[in-house]
Amino acid sequence: MNFTITGISEGTAYLEKGTEKFLAINSELRNKSFIGVDTSRLQSLPGLIIKEGEISNWKIEGVTEIDEKTYFYGPYLMGKTLAELELTPKVLLDLTSALHIIKDRVFPVRQFSLSALFYTDDQQFLLFPPHLMDFLNTHRKAKNSLKMIVPWNHPAWGGNKGKSFTIAALTYKTLTGEYPFPGESEEEIEKKMVKEDYKSLLLFNPLLKKEITELIDDSFAGEGSLERWRDVLNLWCSEGPERSAVSPKEQEVIIEQQIKIEKKRIHKNQLSSFFHNNRSRLTIGIIALFLIGLIIQVPLSKYLEPPATIGKSQEEVVKLYYNCFKTLDTEILEDCITSKAGKGDINEISTIYVTSKVRLSHEGSTGIVEPDQWIQEGMNPVEPGVHIWGLSGLKIKRISEYEFEASYIKWAPAVVDNVEDLTPRMPLGIKVNDILHLSLIGEAWKIDGLNRTIREL
């Protein structure tokens, strides 16, 4: 007896064979796409069902072809994939809890996909088999990827940080109806992610709770966590997303502040596009000026571009400064700290940035692994060529009106005297304590004093 399709949706289908019912993963691929593919491997890992802290398996029971399309079917469940579901704070809370429970058992950095998660009518989350979904996501059309995968995955983050980014992006879309990082291509979207180039939620709704907007900002900066998301989503579920007792005048002030920040963001992007599109002509002009004796020591765009710290509080400037150890953005770094106070850090990050770009162009990888990811993966010795570099355990607190204290562990690759020695080694770590002083320079706060104390780990 053949299968019949009784229902079909984004990523799934319902099949019947006699009296039996099945939930099927709709591959949306023609049969020829699986020629030479070991489909048993695609089914080797089961899907996971998560409900109320418990995990059970959902195993594929078979594969069938209907109208030249391939379907992988398993036990019957009623529900929808996230691609079809209207997201609510309760769905986001259940998703956050599910991702927290499974940790890194299923999804690598690029694996989160709206079509890979199924929310049942009785509020269970089913995560479809990872090997199968990895294959399908790779072979589906790019247009599908731009909807299902790219908007929700930061290109460089995994683990808790990556999942927090995903929840933040989904929450942003739920609250505003817009993608936080819109774009026509994967490259355009990911470029905005790396630059944290998104419109403030308060422009959409000035009444949103501070807990929600701050956690979205932190998650887009790589500083969120699933634990914090569970607390905030519980708050949203119980009290709603908006603050109470905000006067119309206060709303106007909030909107005016956000409009100013938004104008600066747009202006900065327009300048960036202009210099990118006219790079050749500008280069020729600079060379001509140099030949007549004008030495240009700083890129012209830096004179025209407003500092990234405009409109930010002292604490936000300090956070932005330390975030540069992740992004390697020396331009933002120089907006945050004076050249005198930050000379050492500016030189070091500039060197790391150049080295990583050279390796990326020649080897296809920067070779740099963030300390948080390395720690989460077990703090094992690393192979030669893999560099653990950056900060972990960062804590920032205000100690006076213009001063902050920051403590963290700084990691760097082990020093190897013999380049032919291929023994895996532990990176070097040191405990660092910084005292930072800020002054209002022009229209923006800037770190103009840095007193650093270093101790052995």
Backbone torsions as a table, in degrees:
resi	resn	phi	psi	omega
1	MET	NA	134.2	-177.6
2	ASN	-84.3	159.5	174.2
3	PHE	-77.0	149.7	170.6
4	THR	-125.4	144.0	178.5
5	ILE	-88.6	122.3	179.0
6	THR	-103.6	-10.4	177.7
7	GLY	-170.3	144.3	-178.7
8	ILE	-140.6	140.8	-177.9
9	SER	-148.2	-171.2	-177.2
10	GLU	-67.1	100.7	175.8
11	GLY	92.3	-11.9	-177.5
12	THR	-137.9	168.1	174.7
13	ALA	-152.1	155.7	173.3
14	TYR	-107.4	128.4	-177.9
15	LEU	-117.7	151.8	174.1
16	GLU	-132.5	143.1	174.7
17	LYS	-139.3	99.8	-171.8
18	GLY	67.8	-121.8	179.6
19	THR	-94.3	-5.3	-177.7
20	GLU	-85.5	143.1	177.6
21	LYS	-120.4	146.4	-178.4
22	PHE	-139.7	149.2	166.0
23	LEU	-95.2	129.6	-177.4
24	ALA	-121.5	146.2	171.1
25	ILE	-87.1	118.8	-179.5
26	ASN	-83.7	106.5	-176.0
27	SER	-67.8	-24.0	-177.0
28	GLU	60.0	17.4	-179.8
29	LEU	-116.1	145.6	175.3
30	ARG	-70.1	157.5	-175.6
31	ASN	-57.4	-34.7	-176.7
32	LYS	-63.2	-19.5	178.3
33	SER	-66.1	-18.8	-176.6
34	PHE	-103.3	4.8	178.1
35	ILE	-64.0	126.1	-179.7
36	GLY	81.7	2.3	-179.2
37	VAL	-96.3	134.0	177.1
38	ASP	-79.4	91.9	-176.4
39	THR	-67.6	-21.2	177.2
40	SER	-66.1	-33.9	176.5
41	ARG	-67.1	-37.2	179.2
42	LEU	-62.1	-24.6	-178.4
43	GLN	-100.5	2.1	-170.6
44	SER	-64.8	-33.7	175.8
45	LEU	-101.5	133.4	-179.3
46	PRO	-77.9	165.2	167.9
47	GLY	-75.8	166.3	-179.0
48	LEU	-121.0	134.7	174.0
49	ILE	-106.5	125.4	-178.9
50	ILE	-119.5	124.1	175.6
51	LYS	-149.8	127.0	175.7
52	GLU	51.8	42.7	174.7
53	GLY	83.0	-2.3	-179.2
54	GLU	-104.8	145.4	-180.0
55	ILE	-117.9	131.2	172.9
56	SER	-134.0	162.3	-176.1
57	ASN	-91.3	147.1	170.5
58	TRP	-122.7	109.3	-173.1
59	LYS	-102.6	138.1	173.9
60	ILE	-68.3	129.6	-177.2
61	GLU	-97.9	-15.3	-179.9
62	GLY	176.3	175.6	179.9
63	VAL	-128.2	138.4	178.0
64	THR	-139.6	157.6	178.9
65	GLU	-114.5	128.8	178.0
66	ILE	-134.9	122.7	-179.9
67	ASP	52.1	45.2	177.2
68	GLU	65.3	17.4	175.3
69	LYS	-117.3	151.1	-175.3
70	THR	-104.4	132.9	-179.8
71	TYR	-125.6	133.5	175.7
72	PHE	-105.6	117.2	-171.5
73	TYR	-115.1	154.2	-179.7
74	GLY	-151.7	-164.8	-176.4
75	PRO	-55.7	146.9	-174.2
76	TYR	-75.1	129.2	172.9
77	LEU	-142.5	143.9	177.1
78	MET	-99.4	137.1	178.1
79	GLY	164.5	-157.6	-179.6
80	LYS	-145.0	153.0	171.0
81	THR	-74.6	163.1	177.2
82	LEU	-61.8	-23.3	179.0
83	ALA	-64.9	-28.3	-178.0
84	GLU	-103.3	-19.5	-171.5
85	LEU	-79.2	142.0	170.6
86	GLU	-80.8	115.0	-175.3
87	LEU	-72.3	135.1	176.6
88	THR	-126.7	165.6	177.7
89	PRO	-59.3	-32.2	178.3
90	LYS	-67.3	-42.0	177.6
91	VAL	-63.8	-44.2	179.3
92	LEU	-63.0	-37.9	178.3
93	LEU	-65.4	-44.8	178.4
94	ASP	-63.9	-38.7	178.2
95	LEU	-64.2	-44.9	179.2
96	THR	-60.0	-44.1	178.9
97	SER	-63.4	-40.4	179.6
98	ALA	-64.3	-45.7	-179.6
99	LEU	-65.1	-33.1	179.1
100	HIS	-70.0	-38.0	-177.8
101	ILE	-68.2	-43.4	-176.1
102	ILE	-78.3	-18.3	-176.8
103	LYS	51.9	-123.9	-177.1
104	ASP	-105.7	25.7	-177.3
105	ARG	-66.9	-30.2	-169.8
106	VAL	-118.7	-46.7	-167.4
107	PHE	-104.7	118.1	167.1
108	PRO	-74.7	-174.7	-171.5
109	VAL	-53.0	-47.4	-170.3
110	ARG	-97.0	13.1	-168.4
111	GLN	-88.6	-19.8	-175.7
112	PHE	-62.0	125.9	-179.3
113	SER	-143.0	138.7	179.3
114	LEU	-61.4	-29.3	-178.6
115	SER	-84.8	-4.4	-178.2
116	ALA	-94.8	-6.0	-178.6
117	LEU	-121.3	132.0	-174.0
118	PHE	-122.3	123.3	-178.1
119	TYR	-104.2	115.9	-173.4
120	THR	-80.3	163.3	-179.5
121	ASP	-64.4	-23.5	177.6
122	ASP	-99.7	25.0	169.8
123	GLN	64.6	40.8	167.2
124	GLN	-103.1	153.1	172.9
125	PHE	-106.9	126.8	174.0
126	LEU	-108.1	121.7	175.8
127	LEU	-101.7	112.5	-174.8
128	PHE	-61.9	156.7	-176.7
129	PRO	-50.5	127.5	-170.5
130	PRO	-66.6	-40.4	-179.9
131	HIS	-63.3	-40.5	179.4
132	LEU	-65.5	-46.3	-177.8
133	MET	-67.0	-34.4	177.3
134	ASP	-62.3	-43.1	178.4
135	PHE	-63.8	-46.9	-177.1
136	LEU	-65.3	-42.2	-179.8
137	ASN	-64.3	-32.5	179.3
138	THR	-71.8	-34.7	-171.8
139	HIS	-98.5	-10.9	176.5
140	ARG	-74.3	165.5	-175.1
141	LYS	-66.4	153.1	-179.6
142	ALA	-58.8	-35.0	-179.7
143	LYS	-60.0	-39.2	177.9
144	ASN	-64.3	-42.0	-179.4
145	SER	-62.0	-38.0	-178.3
146	LEU	-67.5	-16.5	177.4
147	LYS	-100.1	-42.4	-170.2
148	MET	-88.7	-32.1	-168.2
149	ILE	-121.1	-57.1	-168.6
150	VAL	-56.3	-44.6	-175.5
151	PRO	-65.5	-15.4	-171.0
152	TRP	-110.7	-0.9	-175.7
153	ASN	-123.2	121.3	173.3
154	HIS	-71.6	137.1	-173.2
155	PRO	-66.4	-16.1	-173.7
156	ALA	-122.5	-0.3	-171.6
157	TRP	-115.6	141.0	172.5
158	GLY	-128.9	-166.9	176.1
159	GLY	58.6	-151.5	-177.8
160	ASN	-59.5	-39.6	-179.3
161	LYS	-62.9	-45.2	179.8
162	GLY	-65.2	-42.1	179.7
163	LYS	-67.7	-36.5	176.9
164	SER	-63.7	-39.4	175.5
165	PHE	-60.5	-44.2	-179.9
166	THR	-59.7	-48.2	179.8
167	ILE	-62.3	-38.9	178.8
168	ALA	-63.2	-44.0	-179.5
169	ALA	-64.4	-42.1	177.9
170	LEU	-66.0	-39.6	178.8
171	THR	-65.5	-42.6	177.3
172	TYR	-57.0	-47.8	-179.6
173	LYS	-63.3	-38.2	179.7
174	THR	-65.8	-41.0	-176.9
175	LEU	-78.0	-31.6	-172.3
176	THR	-111.3	-22.3	-174.5
177	GLY	80.4	3.2	-179.1
178	GLU	-123.5	154.3	174.2
179	TYR	-73.0	138.5	178.7
180	PRO	-65.8	-32.7	-178.1
181	PHE	-127.6	75.7	-177.9
182	PRO	-70.7	154.1	178.2
183	GLY	-179.3	162.4	-178.8
184	GLU	-93.4	-9.0	-178.6
185	SER	-145.0	161.7	177.6
186	GLU	-60.5	-40.6	-179.5
187	GLU	-62.7	-43.3	-178.7
188	GLU	-65.4	-42.8	-179.0
189	ILE	-65.5	-46.2	-176.9
190	GLU	-69.4	-30.3	176.2
191	LYS	-63.0	-41.1	177.6
192	LYS	-66.6	-37.3	178.3
193	MET	-60.8	-47.6	-178.2
194	VAL	-62.7	-37.0	-179.7
195	LYS	-83.7	-3.0	-174.7
196	GLU	53.7	45.8	-174.7
197	ASP	-97.2	90.1	-178.8
198	TYR	-145.3	157.3	-179.1
199	LYS	-80.1	136.2	-178.9
200	SER	-61.6	139.3	177.4
201	LEU	-62.9	-28.1	-177.2
202	LEU	-69.5	-16.5	172.8
203	LEU	-70.9	-29.1	177.6
204	PHE	-81.4	-39.6	-177.0
205	ASN	-153.6	103.8	-177.9
206	PRO	-71.3	-4.8	-178.1
207	LEU	-93.9	-2.8	-176.6
208	LEU	-59.6	141.9	-179.8
209	LYS	-60.8	142.9	-179.8
210	LYS	-61.6	-35.1	-178.9
211	GLU	-60.5	-36.7	-178.5
212	ILE	-74.2	-50.5	-175.8
213	THR	-65.9	-38.9	-179.6
214	GLU	-67.3	-38.9	-178.6
215	LEU	-70.9	-34.1	175.1
216	ILE	-64.4	-45.8	177.7
217	ASP	-59.7	-44.3	-179.9
218	ASP	-64.4	-41.3	-178.0
219	SER	-67.1	-37.4	177.0
220	PHE	-70.0	-18.9	176.9
221	ALA	-96.3	3.2	178.8
222	GLY	84.1	18.3	-175.1
223	GLU	-118.6	13.1	178.1
224	GLY	-88.4	176.7	176.0
225	SER	-153.4	154.1	178.5
226	LEU	-65.7	-30.7	178.0
227	GLU	-62.7	-45.6	177.5
228	ARG	-64.7	-37.9	179.7
229	TRP	-63.5	-37.0	178.0
230	ARG	-63.2	-41.3	179.1
231	ASP	-64.9	-45.3	-176.6
232	VAL	-69.1	-40.0	179.5
233	LEU	-69.7	-33.8	172.5
234	ASN	-62.0	-41.5	177.1
235	LEU	-61.4	-45.0	179.1
236	TRP	-61.2	-43.9	-179.0
237	CYS	-63.4	-36.6	-174.9
238	SER	-88.0	-32.1	-173.0
239	GLU	-121.3	-6.8	-175.8
240	GLY	88.3	168.5	-174.4
241	PRO	-86.8	-11.1	-172.0
242	GLU	-105.2	150.5	173.8
243	ARG	-77.2	154.1	176.2
244	SER	-103.5	162.7	174.5
245	ALA	58.5	44.5	173.1
246	VAL	-106.9	118.0	-175.0
247	SER	-72.2	157.3	176.4
248	PRO	-55.6	-35.5	179.6
249	LYS	-65.3	-42.9	178.4
250	GLU	-62.9	-38.7	177.7
251	GLN	-62.0	-42.2	179.0
252	GLU	-61.3	-42.1	-179.9
253	VAL	-63.2	-44.2	179.3
254	ILE	-59.7	-46.9	-178.1
255	ILE	-64.3	-42.4	179.1
256	GLU	-60.8	-42.2	178.6
257	GLN	-62.8	-43.9	-178.2
258	GLN	-69.3	-34.1	177.5
259	ILE	-63.7	-41.5	178.2
260	LYS	-61.1	-45.1	179.4
261	ILE	-64.2	-40.4	-178.8
262	GLU	-65.4	-40.2	178.0
263	LYS	-61.3	-41.6	178.5
264	LYS	-65.0	-39.2	178.6
265	ARG	-62.9	-45.0	179.9
266	ILE	-65.1	-42.7	-179.9
267	HIS	-62.5	-41.5	179.4
268	LYS	-62.7	-41.4	180.0
269	ASN	-68.0	-37.8	178.5
270	GLN	-64.1	-41.0	177.8
271	LEU	-65.0	-41.9	179.7
272	SER	-61.0	-42.9	179.6
273	SER	-65.8	-39.9	-179.2
274	PHE	-61.5	-46.6	-177.8
275	PHE	-70.6	-31.3	176.7
276	HIS	-68.7	-44.4	-176.4
277	ASN	-73.6	-22.8	-176.3
278	ASN	-116.6	25.9	-174.3
279	ARG	-58.2	-43.4	-175.9
280	SER	-64.1	-47.7	-178.7
281	ARG	-65.7	-37.9	179.4
282	LEU	-67.4	-36.7	179.0
283	THR	-62.6	-44.5	178.5
284	ILE	-61.0	-41.3	179.9
285	GLY	-64.4	-40.6	179.9
286	ILE	-65.9	-41.3	178.0
287	ILE	-61.4	-41.7	179.4
288	ALA	-61.9	-42.8	178.8
289	LEU	-63.6	-39.9	178.6
290	PHE	-61.8	-41.5	-177.7
291	LEU	-65.6	-24.9	177.6
292	ILE	-94.8	12.2	170.5
293	GLY	101.3	3.5	179.7
294	LEU	-93.5	112.4	-178.2
295	ILE	-92.4	117.2	179.7
296	ILE	-97.2	115.6	-175.2
297	GLN	-96.9	-20.4	-177.9
298	VAL	-127.5	138.9	178.8
299	PRO	-53.0	138.8	-177.8
300	LEU	-56.8	-35.0	-177.6
301	SER	-61.2	-29.2	-179.1
302	LYS	-67.8	-26.6	177.4
303	TYR	-75.4	-32.3	-175.4
304	LEU	-92.2	-29.8	-173.2
305	GLU	-80.2	130.7	177.0
306	PRO	-66.4	146.6	180.0
307	PRO	-63.2	149.4	-178.9
308	ALA	-67.8	-12.4	-176.8
309	THR	-90.9	-3.1	178.8
310	ILE	-57.9	129.9	176.5
311	GLY	82.7	-2.2	-178.0
312	LYS	-96.3	149.1	177.7
313	SER	-75.9	171.3	177.2
314	GLN	-57.1	-47.5	-178.0
315	GLU	-62.7	-39.6	178.7
316	GLU	-64.5	-36.3	177.9
317	VAL	-65.5	-42.4	178.9
318	VAL	-62.5	-44.6	178.3
319	LYS	-62.8	-40.9	-179.5
320	LEU	-63.7	-37.8	179.1
321	TYR	-59.7	-50.4	-178.1
322	TYR	-72.1	-24.6	176.8
323	ASN	-65.9	-23.2	178.7
324	CYS	-65.7	-19.9	175.0
325	PHE	-70.7	-16.0	175.5
326	LYS	-96.1	-46.0	-174.4
327	THR	-81.8	-20.7	-176.1
328	LEU	60.2	28.8	-179.1
329	ASP	-87.7	98.9	-176.1
330	THR	-72.9	-26.3	178.3
331	GLU	-66.1	-46.5	177.3
332	ILE	-65.9	-37.8	177.7
333	LEU	-56.4	-44.5	-179.2
334	GLU	-72.0	-21.1	172.8
335	ASP	-73.5	-26.3	-173.8
336	CYS	-88.1	-28.3	-171.7
337	ILE	-140.1	147.4	178.0
338	THR	-70.2	155.7	-177.9
339	SER	-63.1	-31.2	179.8
340	LYS	-70.6	-47.5	-177.1
341	ALA	-71.8	-33.0	-173.1
342	GLY	-108.9	17.7	-174.3
343	LYS	-53.3	-48.0	-177.2
344	GLY	-62.7	-47.3	-179.2
345	ASP	-66.4	-41.0	-179.8
346	ILE	-61.3	-44.9	179.7
347	ASN	-64.5	-43.3	-177.8
348	GLU	-66.2	-46.7	-178.2
349	ILE	-67.2	-36.1	176.7
350	SER	-61.5	-41.9	179.2
351	THR	-64.7	-45.0	178.9
352	ILE	-61.9	-41.3	-179.1
353	TYR	-61.6	-49.1	-178.2
354	VAL	-63.6	-44.7	180.0
355	THR	-60.7	-42.7	-178.6
356	SER	-66.0	-37.5	179.4
357	LYS	-67.4	-39.1	178.4
358	VAL	-63.6	-45.5	179.7
359	ARG	-65.0	-37.8	-179.8
360	LEU	-62.6	-41.6	-177.6
361	SER	-71.8	-31.2	-176.4
362	HIS	-95.5	-32.2	-173.2
363	GLU	-115.1	-9.6	-179.2
364	GLY	82.2	4.9	180.0
365	SER	-152.7	146.1	178.0
366	THR	-75.2	-23.6	-177.7
367	GLY	80.4	-3.6	-177.1
368	ILE	-93.8	131.6	174.9
369	VAL	-118.6	130.0	-179.8
370	GLU	-68.0	142.2	-178.4
371	PRO	-55.5	-40.7	-178.8
372	ASP	-59.3	-40.3	178.9
373	GLN	-66.8	-43.2	179.3
374	TRP	-62.7	-42.3	179.7
375	ILE	-64.1	-44.2	-179.0
376	GLN	-64.3	-29.2	-178.8
377	GLU	-87.2	4.2	172.1
378	GLY	114.6	0.6	177.2
379	MET	55.9	44.7	179.7
380	ASN	-85.4	155.9	173.9
381	PRO	-56.3	145.7	-175.2
382	VAL	-109.4	152.4	-179.6
383	GLU	-70.0	155.1	173.7
384	PRO	-57.1	140.0	-178.4
385	GLY	96.3	-18.6	174.9
386	VAL	-95.7	122.9	-175.2
387	HIS	-112.1	116.2	171.1
388	ILE	-86.4	112.8	-177.0
389	TRP	-143.5	133.7	176.8
390	GLY	137.4	-158.6	-173.8
391	LEU	-117.6	150.1	172.2
392	SER	-138.0	157.3	176.4
393	GLY	63.6	32.2	-177.5
394	LEU	-66.6	128.3	174.9
395	LYS	-129.6	131.8	-177.3
396	ILE	-125.4	133.7	175.0
397	LYS	-144.1	147.9	177.1
398	ARG	-79.9	134.2	179.2
399	ILE	-116.7	-13.4	173.7
400	SER	-160.3	-176.0	-175.6
401	GLU	-60.5	-34.5	-176.1
402	TYR	-122.5	11.6	-175.2
403	GLU	-128.3	145.8	175.8
404	PHE	-130.0	152.7	173.8
405	GLU	-114.7	132.8	178.6
406	ALA	-126.2	132.9	176.7
407	SER	-127.4	143.9	-176.9
408	TYR	-169.4	172.5	171.9
409	ILE	-108.7	129.6	178.4
410	LYS	-104.4	131.0	-176.7
411	TRP	-112.9	144.9	177.5
412	ALA	-147.2	157.1	-179.5
413	PRO	-62.6	150.7	175.9
414	ALA	-66.6	147.6	177.5
415	VAL	-84.1	124.7	-179.0
416	VAL	-117.9	119.1	-179.0
417	ASP	-74.3	-38.5	-177.9
418	ASN	-101.1	110.7	-176.3
419	VAL	-66.4	-17.8	179.6
420	GLU	-87.2	-4.0	178.4
421	ASP	-77.8	113.2	-176.4
422	LEU	-102.4	18.6	-179.6
423	THR	-70.8	128.4	174.7
424	PRO	-58.9	138.7	-176.5
425	ARG	-132.6	155.3	174.7
426	MET	-80.2	142.6	175.0
427	PRO	-70.9	166.6	179.3
428	LEU	-94.2	134.2	179.3
429	GLY	-124.8	142.0	175.6
430	ILE	-134.0	146.4	175.2
431	LYS	-85.3	131.5	-176.7
432	VAL	-125.2	139.4	174.5
433	ASN	-129.2	120.0	-179.1
434	ASP	-111.6	139.0	167.9
435	ILE	-111.7	118.4	-175.0
436	LEU	-113.7	133.6	175.9
437	HIS	-110.9	135.6	-179.2
438	LEU	-117.6	145.4	173.9
439	SER	-131.4	154.2	176.0
440	LEU	-84.8	106.7	-178.8
441	ILE	-110.1	112.7	-173.0
442	GLY	69.7	-121.9	-178.8
443	GLU	-107.7	9.5	-174.9
444	ALA	-136.9	148.7	174.7
445	TRP	-73.9	143.1	-178.7
446	LYS	-145.3	140.9	176.8
447	ILE	-74.3	119.0	179.6
448	ASP	-119.0	5.1	176.1
449	GLY	-147.2	132.1	-179.7
450	LEU	-140.3	111.6	178.0
451	ASN	-109.3	113.2	-171.6
452	ARG	-112.5	132.2	175.2
453	THR	-116.5	133.3	-175.9
454	ILE	-122.9	134.9	176.7
455	ARG	-131.3	154.3	177.0
456	GLU	-69.0	148.1	-178.9
457	LEU	-77.2	NA	NA
